[in-house]
């Protein structure tokens, strides 16, 4: 009679430990990029972080191809990384199989997001050139890019929260995503109000632009994303 179970009868289960070290490195890299932006462009950076309270950053720095300024480009890289990490977290919540089985998922998300934004920006620049509205559209694009770069800082904080303090559930991640989209919509409306006279005088072109370049690309992106997460 055995008092203890035989060794052969023991069941062994594989212990799988998931790690987000790669996300930690990327977030540290984003923090270093923000430190670089602060070090080399202190005044611009201070005006940027005060953008919700003051219009000075947009009015002072929104000229002379500001979207190609190194400061804007640094923040755009931060935006791509932070948004891509958050989208990856959405995949983990809504389609964990894809997140576990595809080791290149984050790279694909980051590449797709950066390509989408850059292609959309290029098309808007081409349209502006066709209608001889380069100066006006450049200022508008700078406003839009600046708003989204600022929202990327909020997403940066959100990524830290969901990765290290509170594991994101599908509900909490979705609420956060909808909040960011709401802020983005408010920022767009604010930009349209600042260019109210131009919008009224070119209302037809504005509606065409709004449908073709602001609404339809995100509808396509929405359908692609939810097709992927439902597979």
Secondary structure, DSSP 8 states (H G I E B T S, - for coil): --SS--GGG-----------HHHHHHHHHHHHHHHHHHHH-HHHHHHHHTTTT-SHHHHHHSSSSGGGSHHHHHHHHHHHHHHHHHHHHHHHHH-HHHHHH-TTHHHHHHHHHHHHHHHHHHHHHHHHHHTT-HHHHHHHHHHHHHHHHHHHHHHHHHHHHHHHTS---HHHHHHHHHHHHHHHHHHHHHHHHHTHHHHHHTHHHHHHHIIIIIIHHHHHHHHHHHHHHT-
